[in-house]
Amino acid sequence: MKYSIECEREEDGRWLAEVPEHTRCVLAYGDTAEEAMSKAQVLALRVLAERLDHGEARPVDISIAVATV
C-alpha cells in the first residue's frame, strides 16, 4: 500500500497536508509544511493501526511519499 502526502499553503499562511489515498479523511494543518506533513503522516498511520486493531484491514507493507504542491 502506498500513500502520498500532498501539501499546500492556505491563503491565511497555514499549511495543509492531505493523504488522498486514505479511505477516511486525513487532513492536518501546521505552521510549516514539515509540521503539517508530519501530522498527516501520524494520522494516516493511526487510522491504519485502528483498522488493523478492529480487524478491518490485513497487515500490508506501506510506503509514504511526499509531494509539495
SERO-4910 file (N, C-alpha, C, O; in steps of 0.05 Angstrom, whole numbers):
BEGIN
 pado doro    nc1    nc2    nc3   cac1   cac2   cac3    cc1    cc2    cc3    oc1    oc2    oc3
  Met    A     17    -23      0      0      0      0     18     25      0     37     26     15
  Lys    A     12     43    -17     28     67    -19     11     92    -14    -10     95    -26
  Tyr    A     20    109      4      6    134     10     24    157      1     49    155      3
  Ser    A     12    178     -8     26    202    -14     15    224      4     -8    224     12
  Ile    A     32    244     10     23    267     25     25    291      7     47    298     -2
  Glu    A      2    305      3      2    329    -13      0    353      6    -15    352     25
  Cys    A     16    373      1     17    396     19     16    422      4     28    425    -17
  Glu    A     -1    440     14     -3    466      1     -8    488     22    -18    482     44
  Arg    A      0    512     15     -4    534     34    -31    547     30    -39    553      7
  Glu    A    -45    551     51    -71    564     51    -68    595     49    -46    605     53
  Glu    A    -89    609     42    -88    638     40    -81    651     66    -69    673     66
  Asp    A    -88    639     89    -82    651    115    -54    645    125    -46    652    147
  Gly    A    -38    631    108    -10    625    115     -5    598    127     18    589    128
  Arg    A    -26    584    136    -23    557    147    -18    538    124    -25    543    101
  Trp    A     -5    515    131      0    494    112    -20    471    117    -26    464    140
  Leu    A    -31    460     96    -50    438     97    -38    414     83    -29    416     60
  Ala    A    -37    392     97    -27    367     85    -49    347     85    -66    345    103
  Glu    A    -50    331     63    -72    312     59    -61    286     49    -41    286     33
  Val    A    -73    264     57    -66    237     47    -90    229     30   -109    217     40
  Pro    A    -89    234      3   -113    229    -13   -121    200    -17   -144    195    -22
  Glu    A   -102    182    -15   -109    153    -19   -124    141      4   -135    119      1
  His    A   -124    154     27   -137    142     51   -167    142     47   -179    161     36
  Thr    A   -179    120     55   -208    117     53   -223    135     72   -247    142     68
  Arg    A   -209    144     93   -220    163    112   -205    190    108   -182    190     99
  Cys    A   -218    211    114   -207    238    110   -182    241    129   -185    241    153
  Val    A   -159    245    117   -135    251    133   -124    278    124   -111    280    103
  Leu    A   -130    298    140   -120    325    135   -107    335    161   -116    329    183
  Ala    A    -86    351    157    -73    363    181    -62    390    174    -51    395    152
  Tyr    A    -64    409    192    -53    436    189    -28    438    205    -24    424    225
  Gly    A    -11    457    197     14    463    212     23    491    205     15    502    184
  Asp    A     41    501    222     52    528    217     73    527    194     78    547    181
  Thr    A     84    503    190    104    499    168     95    474    152     78    459    161
  Ala    A    105    472    128     99    449    111    107    423    125     93    403    125
  Glu    A    131    423    137    141    399    151    123    391    174    118    367    177
  Glu    A    114    410    189     96    404    212     70    392    202     60    372    213
  Ala    A     58    403    181     33    393    170     36    365    159     20    347    164
  Met    A     58    360    144     63    334    133     68    313    154     59    290    152
  Ser    A     83    321    175     88    302    197     62    295    211     58    271    217
  Lys    A     45    314    216     19    308    229      2    290    211    -12    272    221
  Ala    A      2    295    185    -14    279    167     -3    250    166    -19    231    165
  Gln    A     23    247    167     34    220    167     26    205    193     19    182    191
  Val    A     27    219    215     19    206    241    -10    198    240    -17    176    248
  Leu    A    -27    216    229    -56    210    228    -61    186    209    -77    168    216
  Ala    A    -47    185    187    -51    163    168    -43    136    181    -57    116    178
  Leu    A    -21    136    196    -13    112    209    -31    104    232    -36     80    236
  Arg    A    -42    124    246    -61    118    267    -87    106    256    -98     87    268
  Val    A    -97    117    234   -121    106    221   -116     77    213   -132     59    217
  Leu    A    -93     72    200    -86     44    192    -84     26    216    -94      3    215
  Ala    A    -71     35    237    -68     19    261    -96     12    274   -101    -10    282
  Glu    A   -113     32    274   -140     28    284   -155      7    268   -169    -10    279
  Arg    A   -153      9    241   -166    -10    224   -156    -38    228   -171    -58    229
  Leu    A   -129    -41    232   -117    -67    237   -127    -78    264   -134   -101    267
  Asp    A   -128    -60    284   -136    -68    311   -165    -78    312   -172    -95    328
  His    A   -182    -67    294   -210    -75    294   -216    -96    272   -239   -102    267
  Gly    A   -195   -107    260   -199   -128    240   -210   -118    214   -220   -134    198
  Glu    A   -209    -92    208   -220    -81    183   -200    -83    160   -207    -79    137
  Ala    A   -175    -88    166   -154    -90    145   -135   -112    153   -134   -120    176
  Arg    A   -119   -121    134    -99   -140    140    -72   -126    138    -69   -106    125
  Pro    A    -51   -136    152    -25   -123    151    -14   -122    123    -16   -141    108
  Val    A     -3    -99    115      8    -95     89     34    -78     91     37    -64    111
  Asp    A     51    -81     71     74    -64     70     65    -36     61     48    -34     43
  Ile    A     75    -15     73     67     12     65     92     29     60    114     24     71
  Ser    A     89     48     43    109     68     38     95     95     36     72     97     27
  Ile    A    109    116     45     97    143     44    115    161     28    139    163     34
  Ala    A    103    174      8    118    193     -9    106    221     -3     83    224      3
  Val    A    123    241     -6    115    269      0    115    284    -27    135    284    -42
  Ala    A     93    299    -32     91    316    -55     82    343    -46     60    346    -36
  Thr    A     99    363    -49     92    391    -42     80    405    -66     93    405    -87
  Val    A     57    416    -62     43    430    -84     48    459    -83     39    475    -99
***
